[in-house]
Amino acid sequence: REAILTQVNAAFEMLPSEHSGPQTSWWKGSKTRFTGITSFLDAFVGTRISGEEFAAMRQLNLRHIFVGLETGDAELLQWLKKPATPSQMLEAVKAAKSGGVQVGVIVLIGAGGERFFDRHVKQTIELIRAMQLESGDFVYLSPLVDVHGTEYTQLAQADHIEPLTQARLAEQERLLRAGINASPVRSGPYVAHYEVANFVY
């Protein structure tokens, strides 16, 4: 990991940590200047990275990581055939935060349909609160894109999972937003709607 970050730093110019002016004035128009490095993190792998290791990567300009949480419900994660557990997700996020790396958490709206609706909402809110995300962190609420013929569709049909209507998707997102924004953290994460279909070409 550190070797890859070192190569990126050698190839591009990163925003100096002491830079205090508007960031866009520093990198705008340049093809080689960046404000830092962002990466996706598999939470199952992330549990093997300590806070000290994240801190070392922070010195190599790793600024953000994004974690595909999907849900805080252990039963739903297992049903989705995800290898990580909620406790592993929490461990990975806390290690990153302790190392000074900001975190983006992606939650899948509609996963598990009506059967998992209440559990998905309740336990996802509880897990995100436990992560103690702050200003500069993100929570992305991404509606499930149920494409015919995919493994998810086949699994849902086999288990007679009733998909959420558009109204119920909106209700689930509203409940998650309310629960996350009610976090006792003084300055919590930025919560945003994320349409993954907009980024598929």
PyRosetta script that sets phi, psi and omega in degrees:
from pyrosetta import init, pose_from_sequence

init()
pose = pose_from_sequence("REAILTQVNAAFEMLPSEHSGPQTSWWKGSKTRFTGITSFLDAFVGTRISGEEFAAMRQLNLRHIFVGLETGDAELLQWLKKPATPSQMLEAVKAAKSGGVQVGVIVLIGAGGERFFDRHVKQTIELIRAMQLESGDFVYLSPLVDVHGTEYTQLAQADHIEPLTQARLAEQERLLRAGINASPVRSGPYVAHYEVANFVY")
pose.set_psi(1, -49.1)
pose.set_omega(1, -178.9)
pose.set_phi(2, -64.2)
pose.set_psi(2, -34.7)
pose.set_omega(2, -179.9)
pose.set_phi(3, -65.0)
pose.set_psi(3, -40.1)
pose.set_omega(3, 178.4)
pose.set_phi(4, -65.8)
pose.set_psi(4, -45.1)
pose.set_omega(4, 178.5)
pose.set_phi(5, -61.8)
pose.set_psi(5, -37.8)
pose.set_omega(5, 178.2)
pose.set_phi(6, -62.8)
pose.set_psi(6, -41.0)
pose.set_omega(6, 178.4)
pose.set_phi(7, -65.1)
pose.set_psi(7, -39.9)
pose.set_omega(7, 178.3)
pose.set_phi(8, -64.3)
pose.set_psi(8, -42.3)
pose.set_omega(8, 178.7)
pose.set_phi(9, -64.2)
pose.set_psi(9, -32.7)
pose.set_omega(9, 179.1)
pose.set_phi(10, -72.5)
pose.set_psi(10, -29.3)
pose.set_omega(10, -175.9)
pose.set_phi(11, -88.4)
pose.set_psi(11, -24.0)
pose.set_omega(11, -175.7)
pose.set_phi(12, -131.7)
pose.set_psi(12, 158.2)
pose.set_omega(12, 178.1)
pose.set_phi(13, -96.4)
pose.set_psi(13, 125.8)
pose.set_omega(13, -178.2)
pose.set_phi(14, -101.6)
pose.set_psi(14, 151.2)
pose.set_omega(14, -179.9)
pose.set_phi(15, -59.8)
pose.set_psi(15, 123.0)
pose.set_omega(15, 178.8)
pose.set_phi(16, -60.4)
pose.set_psi(16, 141.8)
pose.set_omega(16, -177.5)
pose.set_phi(17, -62.7)
pose.set_psi(17, -25.6)
pose.set_omega(17, -178.7)
pose.set_phi(18, -86.0)
pose.set_psi(18, -0.7)
pose.set_omega(18, -178.1)
pose.set_phi(19, -66.3)
pose.set_psi(19, 124.3)
pose.set_omega(19, -174.4)
pose.set_phi(20, -115.4)
pose.set_psi(20, -10.9)
pose.set_omega(20, -178.5)
pose.set_phi(21, -82.0)
pose.set_psi(21, -179.1)
pose.set_omega(21, 177.1)
pose.set_phi(22, -57.8)
pose.set_psi(22, 127.9)
pose.set_omega(22, -174.4)
pose.set_phi(23, -63.9)
pose.set_psi(23, -35.4)
pose.set_omega(23, -176.9)
pose.set_phi(24, -63.9)
pose.set_psi(24, -28.9)
pose.set_omega(24, 180.0)
pose.set_phi(25, -69.5)
pose.set_psi(25, -18.7)
pose.set_omega(25, -178.5)
pose.set_phi(26, -87.6)
pose.set_psi(26, -42.1)
pose.set_omega(26, -173.7)
pose.set_phi(27, -105.5)
pose.set_psi(27, -13.9)
pose.set_omega(27, -173.6)
pose.set_phi(28, -60.7)
pose.set_psi(28, 130.0)
pose.set_omega(28, 178.8)
pose.set_phi(29, 86.8)
pose.set_psi(29, -6.5)
pose.set_omega(29, -178.7)
pose.set_phi(30, -99.3)
pose.set_psi(30, 141.2)
pose.set_omega(30, 176.7)
pose.set_phi(31, -95.0)
pose.set_psi(31, -1.6)
pose.set_omega(31, -176.0)
pose.set_phi(32, -124.2)
pose.set_psi(32, -2.8)
pose.set_omega(32, -179.7)
pose.set_phi(33, -104.5)
pose.set_psi(33, 134.3)
pose.set_omega(33, 179.4)
pose.set_phi(34, -139.5)
pose.set_psi(34, 156.2)
pose.set_omega(34, -178.6)
pose.set_phi(35, -87.4)
pose.set_psi(35, 0.2)
pose.set_omega(35, 178.7)
pose.set_phi(36, 150.8)
pose.set_psi(36, -179.0)
pose.set_omega(36, -176.8)
pose.set_phi(37, -112.1)
pose.set_psi(37, 135.6)
pose.set_omega(37, 176.7)
pose.set_phi(38, -120.7)
pose.set_psi(38, 141.3)
pose.set_omega(38, -178.0)
pose.set_phi(39, -143.1)
pose.set_psi(39, 151.2)
pose.set_omega(39, 168.9)
pose.set_phi(40, -81.7)
pose.set_psi(40, 147.6)
pose.set_omega(40, -179.8)
pose.set_phi(41, -129.4)
pose.set_psi(41, 125.0)
pose.set_omega(41, 170.8)
pose.set_phi(42, -74.6)
pose.set_psi(42, 118.2)
pose.set_omega(42, -175.2)
pose.set_phi(43, -60.3)
pose.set_psi(43, -30.8)
pose.set_omega(43, 178.9)
pose.set_phi(44, -64.8)
pose.set_psi(44, -38.6)
pose.set_omega(44, 175.7)
pose.set_phi(45, -75.0)
pose.set_psi(45, -36.3)
pose.set_omega(45, -175.8)
pose.set_phi(46, -60.6)
pose.set_psi(46, -26.6)
pose.set_omega(46, 179.4)
pose.set_phi(47, -66.7)
pose.set_psi(47, -14.3)
pose.set_omega(47, 179.0)
pose.set_phi(48, -94.8)
pose.set_psi(48, 5.1)
pose.set_omega(48, 179.7)
pose.set_phi(49, -108.9)
pose.set_psi(49, 122.7)
pose.set_omega(49, -177.2)
pose.set_phi(50, -83.3)
pose.set_psi(50, 166.5)
pose.set_omega(50, 175.6)
pose.set_phi(51, -60.2)
pose.set_psi(51, -35.8)
pose.set_omega(51, 178.8)
pose.set_phi(52, -65.6)
pose.set_psi(52, -38.5)
pose.set_omega(52, 178.5)
pose.set_phi(53, -68.3)
pose.set_psi(53, -38.8)
pose.set_omega(53, 175.6)
pose.set_phi(54, -63.3)
pose.set_psi(54, -39.5)
pose.set_omega(54, 178.7)
pose.set_phi(55, -62.0)
pose.set_psi(55, -39.5)
pose.set_omega(55, 178.0)
pose.set_phi(56, -65.2)
pose.set_psi(56, -39.2)
pose.set_omega(56, 177.5)
pose.set_phi(57, -70.7)
pose.set_psi(57, -29.4)
pose.set_omega(57, 175.4)
pose.set_phi(58, -62.6)
pose.set_psi(58, -36.0)
pose.set_omega(58, 177.0)
pose.set_phi(59, -67.3)
pose.set_psi(59, -21.3)
pose.set_omega(59, 176.9)
pose.set_phi(60, -96.9)
pose.set_psi(60, 22.4)
pose.set_omega(60, 172.7)
pose.set_phi(61, 74.1)
pose.set_psi(61, 19.8)
pose.set_omega(61, 168.1)
pose.set_phi(62, -72.9)
pose.set_psi(62, 115.7)
pose.set_omega(62, -174.5)
pose.set_phi(63, -104.3)
pose.set_psi(63, -38.8)
pose.set_omega(63, -176.3)
pose.set_phi(64, -136.5)
pose.set_psi(64, 148.0)
pose.set_omega(64, 166.7)
pose.set_phi(65, -126.6)
pose.set_psi(65, 149.1)
pose.set_omega(65, 176.2)
pose.set_phi(66, -117.1)
pose.set_psi(66, 133.2)
pose.set_omega(66, -176.7)
pose.set_phi(67, -119.0)
pose.set_psi(67, 126.8)
pose.set_omega(67, 175.4)
pose.set_phi(68, -80.2)
pose.set_psi(68, 81.8)
pose.set_omega(68, -178.9)
pose.set_phi(69, -65.4)
pose.set_psi(69, -44.1)
pose.set_omega(69, -175.6)
pose.set_phi(70, 69.7)
pose.set_psi(70, -58.0)
pose.set_omega(70, -178.2)
pose.set_phi(71, -159.8)
pose.set_psi(71, 156.9)
pose.set_omega(71, 174.5)
pose.set_phi(72, -95.1)
pose.set_psi(72, 1.7)
pose.set_omega(72, -178.1)
pose.set_phi(73, -89.3)
pose.set_psi(73, 114.8)
pose.set_omega(73, -177.4)
pose.set_phi(74, -60.6)
pose.set_psi(74, -39.0)
pose.set_omega(74, -179.3)
pose.set_phi(75, -66.4)
pose.set_psi(75, -40.5)
pose.set_omega(75, 178.9)
pose.set_phi(76, -68.6)
pose.set_psi(76, -40.2)
pose.set_omega(76, 176.5)
pose.set_phi(77, -58.1)
pose.set_psi(77, -42.8)
pose.set_omega(77, 179.4)
pose.set_phi(78, -65.1)
pose.set_psi(78, -41.2)
pose.set_omega(78, 178.9)
pose.set_phi(79, -63.7)
pose.set_psi(79, -35.4)
pose.set_omega(79, 177.4)
pose.set_phi(80, -76.4)
pose.set_psi(80, -3.6)
pose.set_omega(80, 179.8)
pose.set_phi(81, 64.1)
pose.set_psi(81, 37.9)
pose.set_omega(81, 175.9)
pose.set_phi(82, -88.8)
pose.set_psi(82, 137.9)
pose.set_omega(82, -174.5)
pose.set_phi(83, -76.0)
pose.set_psi(83, -21.9)
pose.set_omega(83, -175.6)
pose.set_phi(84, -90.3)
pose.set_psi(84, 159.7)
pose.set_omega(84, 176.0)
pose.set_phi(85, -110.4)
pose.set_psi(85, 162.8)
pose.set_omega(85, 176.7)
pose.set_phi(86, -55.6)
pose.set_psi(86, -38.5)
pose.set_omega(86, -179.9)
pose.set_phi(87, -66.2)
pose.set_psi(87, -35.2)
pose.set_omega(87, 176.8)
pose.set_phi(88, -68.8)
pose.set_psi(88, -39.1)
pose.set_omega(88, 176.1)
pose.set_phi(89, -59.7)
pose.set_psi(89, -46.0)
pose.set_omega(89, -179.3)
pose.set_phi(90, -62.5)
pose.set_psi(90, -43.7)
pose.set_omega(90, 179.9)
pose.set_phi(91, -61.1)
pose.set_psi(91, -44.4)
pose.set_omega(91, -179.0)
pose.set_phi(92, -65.0)
pose.set_psi(92, -43.1)
pose.set_omega(92, -179.4)
pose.set_phi(93, -66.5)
pose.set_psi(93, -43.4)
pose.set_omega(93, -179.7)
pose.set_phi(94, -64.6)
pose.set_psi(94, -36.4)
pose.set_omega(94, 177.8)
pose.set_phi(95, -64.5)
pose.set_psi(95, -43.8)
pose.set_omega(95, 178.8)
pose.set_phi(96, -62.3)
pose.set_psi(96, -45.5)
pose.set_omega(96, -179.3)
pose.set_phi(97, -63.0)
pose.set_psi(97, -39.8)
pose.set_omega(97, -179.5)
pose.set_phi(98, -66.7)
pose.set_psi(98, -24.6)
pose.set_omega(98, 177.6)
pose.set_phi(99, -89.2)
pose.set_psi(99, 4.2)
pose.set_omega(99, 176.5)
pose.set_phi(100, 86.1)
pose.set_psi(100, 13.1)
pose.set_omega(100, -179.9)
pose.set_phi(101, -98.2)
pose.set_psi(101, 129.4)
pose.set_omega(101, 179.0)
pose.set_phi(102, -77.9)
pose.set_psi(102, 155.7)
pose.set_omega(102, -168.5)
pose.set_phi(103, -126.2)
pose.set_psi(103, 140.4)
pose.set_omega(103, 168.8)
pose.set_phi(104, -118.0)
pose.set_psi(104, 126.8)
pose.set_omega(104, -177.7)
pose.set_phi(105, -111.7)
pose.set_psi(105, 129.4)
pose.set_omega(105, -178.3)
pose.set_phi(106, -106.3)
pose.set_psi(106, 123.2)
pose.set_omega(106, -179.7)
pose.set_phi(107, -111.3)
pose.set_psi(107, 136.8)
pose.set_omega(107, -176.7)
pose.set_phi(108, -95.4)
pose.set_psi(108, 109.8)
pose.set_omega(108, 178.4)
pose.set_phi(109, -76.8)
pose.set_psi(109, 130.7)
pose.set_omega(109, 177.1)
pose.set_phi(110, 94.7)
pose.set_psi(110, -6.9)
pose.set_omega(110, -179.7)
pose.set_phi(111, -61.3)
pose.set_psi(111, 131.2)
pose.set_omega(111, 178.4)
pose.set_phi(112, 82.2)
pose.set_psi(112, 0.1)
pose.set_omega(112, 175.1)
pose.set_phi(113, 56.2)
pose.set_psi(113, -150.7)
pose.set_omega(113, -177.2)
pose.set_phi(114, -66.9)
pose.set_psi(114, -32.5)
pose.set_omega(114, -176.8)
pose.set_phi(115, -59.0)
pose.set_psi(115, -39.8)
pose.set_omega(115, -174.8)
pose.set_phi(116, -103.0)
pose.set_psi(116, 5.3)
pose.set_omega(116, -171.1)
pose.set_phi(117, -49.8)
pose.set_psi(117, -59.0)
pose.set_omega(117, -173.9)
pose.set_phi(118, -66.4)
pose.set_psi(118, -43.7)
pose.set_omega(118, 179.8)
pose.set_phi(119, -62.4)
pose.set_psi(119, -43.8)
pose.set_omega(119, -179.7)
pose.set_phi(120, -57.5)
pose.set_psi(120, -48.2)
pose.set_omega(120, -178.7)
pose.set_phi(121, -64.9)
pose.set_psi(121, -53.2)
pose.set_omega(121, -174.2)
pose.set_phi(122, -61.4)
pose.set_psi(122, -49.9)
pose.set_omega(122, -172.9)
pose.set_phi(123, -78.4)
pose.set_psi(123, -25.8)
pose.set_omega(123, 175.0)
pose.set_phi(124, -68.6)
pose.set_psi(124, -43.1)
pose.set_omega(124, 177.5)
pose.set_phi(125, -60.8)
pose.set_psi(125, -45.0)
pose.set_omega(125, -179.3)
pose.set_phi(126, -60.9)
pose.set_psi(126, -43.0)
pose.set_omega(126, -178.1)
pose.set_phi(127, -68.4)
pose.set_psi(127, -43.3)
pose.set_omega(127, -179.7)
pose.set_phi(128, -65.3)
pose.set_psi(128, -37.8)
pose.set_omega(128, 175.4)
pose.set_phi(129, -61.5)
pose.set_psi(129, -40.0)
pose.set_omega(129, -179.5)
pose.set_phi(130, -65.8)
pose.set_psi(130, -24.8)
pose.set_omega(130, 179.3)
pose.set_phi(131, -71.2)
pose.set_psi(131, -18.2)
pose.set_omega(131, 178.7)
pose.set_phi(132, 54.7)
pose.set_psi(132, 49.5)
pose.set_omega(132, 177.7)
pose.set_phi(133, -69.1)
pose.set_psi(133, 150.9)
pose.set_omega(133, -173.2)
pose.set_phi(134, -128.0)
pose.set_psi(134, -176.2)
pose.set_omega(134, 172.8)
pose.set_phi(135, -59.0)
pose.set_psi(135, 132.9)
pose.set_omega(135, -175.1)
pose.set_phi(136, 101.5)
pose.set_psi(136, -17.9)
pose.set_omega(136, 173.1)
pose.set_phi(137, -92.7)
pose.set_psi(137, 164.2)
pose.set_omega(137, -176.3)
pose.set_phi(138, -133.3)
pose.set_psi(138, 149.4)
pose.set_omega(138, 166.2)
pose.set_phi(139, -126.6)
pose.set_psi(139, 119.3)
pose.set_omega(139, 179.4)
pose.set_phi(140, -104.3)
pose.set_psi(140, 125.1)
pose.set_omega(140, 179.1)
pose.set_phi(141, -100.7)
pose.set_psi(141, 108.2)
pose.set_omega(141, -170.3)
pose.set_phi(142, -113.9)
pose.set_psi(142, 113.8)
pose.set_omega(142, 179.7)
pose.set_phi(143, -62.7)
pose.set_psi(143, 140.1)
pose.set_omega(143, 177.3)
pose.set_phi(144, -62.0)
pose.set_psi(144, 130.5)
pose.set_omega(144, 173.3)
pose.set_phi(145, -101.0)
pose.set_psi(145, 102.1)
pose.set_omega(145, -174.5)
pose.set_phi(146, -90.7)
pose.set_psi(146, 94.0)
pose.set_omega(146, -177.5)
pose.set_phi(147, -91.6)
pose.set_psi(147, 128.0)
pose.set_omega(147, -178.2)
pose.set_phi(148, -58.3)
pose.set_psi(148, 133.8)
pose.set_omega(148, 177.5)
pose.set_phi(149, 94.7)
pose.set_psi(149, -8.6)
pose.set_omega(149, 179.7)
pose.set_phi(150, -77.5)
pose.set_psi(150, 167.5)
pose.set_omega(150, -179.7)
pose.set_phi(151, -61.1)
pose.set_psi(151, -38.7)
pose.set_omega(151, -179.9)
pose.set_phi(152, -61.3)
pose.set_psi(152, -47.5)
pose.set_omega(152, -179.5)
pose.set_phi(153, -59.7)
pose.set_psi(153, -43.0)
pose.set_omega(153, -180.0)
pose.set_phi(154, -64.6)
pose.set_psi(154, -41.5)
pose.set_omega(154, 179.4)
pose.set_phi(155, -65.7)
pose.set_psi(155, -43.6)
pose.set_omega(155, -179.2)
pose.set_phi(156, -64.3)
pose.set_psi(156, -41.0)
pose.set_omega(156, 179.1)
pose.set_phi(157, -66.4)
pose.set_psi(157, -41.5)
pose.set_omega(157, -179.1)
pose.set_phi(158, -64.6)
pose.set_psi(158, -34.3)
pose.set_omega(158, -178.4)
pose.set_phi(159, -97.5)
pose.set_psi(159, 8.4)
pose.set_omega(159, 177.5)
pose.set_phi(160, 56.7)
pose.set_psi(160, 44.7)
pose.set_omega(160, 177.5)
pose.set_phi(161, -82.8)
pose.set_psi(161, 122.2)
pose.set_omega(161, 179.1)
pose.set_phi(162, -82.2)
pose.set_psi(162, 118.5)
pose.set_omega(162, -179.5)
pose.set_phi(163, -68.2)
pose.set_psi(163, 156.8)
pose.set_omega(163, 178.9)
pose.set_phi(164, -78.9)
pose.set_psi(164, 141.0)
pose.set_omega(164, 171.7)
pose.set_phi(165, -72.9)
pose.set_psi(165, 169.8)
pose.set_omega(165, 177.3)
pose.set_phi(166, -59.1)
pose.set_psi(166, -37.7)
pose.set_omega(166, 179.0)
pose.set_phi(167, -65.5)
pose.set_psi(167, -40.6)
pose.set_omega(167, -179.5)
pose.set_phi(168, -73.0)
pose.set_psi(168, -33.9)
pose.set_omega(168, 173.4)
pose.set_phi(169, -59.9)
pose.set_psi(169, -44.9)
pose.set_omega(169, 179.2)
pose.set_phi(170, -64.2)
pose.set_psi(170, -38.1)
pose.set_omega(170, 178.8)
pose.set_phi(171, -66.2)
pose.set_psi(171, -42.0)
pose.set_omega(171, 178.8)
pose.set_phi(172, -63.8)
pose.set_psi(172, -41.8)
pose.set_omega(172, 177.9)
pose.set_phi(173, -63.7)
pose.set_psi(173, -40.6)
pose.set_omega(173, 179.5)
pose.set_phi(174, -61.9)
pose.set_psi(174, -43.9)
pose.set_omega(174, -179.8)
pose.set_phi(175, -64.4)
pose.set_psi(175, -41.2)
pose.set_omega(175, 178.8)
pose.set_phi(176, -65.1)
pose.set_psi(176, -44.8)
pose.set_omega(176, 178.2)
pose.set_phi(177, -57.8)
pose.set_psi(177, -46.4)
pose.set_omega(177, -177.8)
pose.set_phi(178, -62.7)
pose.set_psi(178, -42.8)
pose.set_omega(178, -178.9)
pose.set_phi(179, -69.0)
pose.set_psi(179, -39.6)
pose.set_omega(179, -179.7)
pose.set_phi(180, -70.5)
pose.set_psi(180, -41.8)
pose.set_omega(180, -179.2)
pose.set_phi(181, -70.8)
pose.set_psi(181, -16.6)
pose.set_omega(181, 176.4)
pose.set_phi(182, -86.4)
pose.set_psi(182, 8.3)
pose.set_omega(182, -179.8)
pose.set_phi(183, -58.3)
pose.set_psi(183, 141.4)
pose.set_omega(183, 179.7)
pose.set_phi(184, -72.1)
pose.set_psi(184, -6.9)
pose.set_omega(184, 177.7)
pose.set_phi(185, -61.6)
pose.set_psi(185, 134.6)
pose.set_omega(185, -173.7)
pose.set_phi(186, -57.1)
pose.set_psi(186, -48.7)
pose.set_omega(186, 179.8)
pose.set_phi(187, -128.4)
pose.set_psi(187, 97.6)
pose.set_omega(187, -169.8)
pose.set_phi(188, -83.0)
pose.set_psi(188, -173.6)
pose.set_omega(188, -176.4)
pose.set_phi(189, -74.8)
pose.set_psi(189, 161.9)
pose.set_omega(189, 173.1)
pose.set_phi(190, -81.9)
pose.set_psi(190, 125.2)
pose.set_omega(190, -178.3)
pose.set_phi(191, -106.8)
pose.set_psi(191, 125.7)
pose.set_omega(191, -175.0)
pose.set_phi(192, -137.6)
pose.set_psi(192, 150.8)
pose.set_omega(192, 172.7)
pose.set_phi(193, -78.4)
pose.set_psi(193, 137.3)
pose.set_omega(193, -176.2)
pose.set_phi(194, -133.6)
pose.set_psi(194, 111.5)
pose.set_omega(194, 179.5)
pose.set_phi(195, -96.2)
pose.set_psi(195, 100.7)
pose.set_omega(195, -176.6)
pose.set_phi(196, -63.5)
pose.set_psi(196, -28.0)
pose.set_omega(196, -179.4)
pose.set_phi(197, -62.0)
pose.set_psi(197, -24.8)
pose.set_omega(197, 179.5)
pose.set_phi(198, -70.2)
pose.set_psi(198, -14.9)
pose.set_omega(198, -175.9)
pose.set_phi(199, -112.8)
pose.set_psi(199, 14.8)
pose.set_omega(199, 176.2)
pose.set_phi(200, -105.9)
pose.set_psi(200, 122.0)
pose.set_omega(200, -175.4)
pose.set_phi(201, -114.7)
pose.dump_pdb("model.pdb")
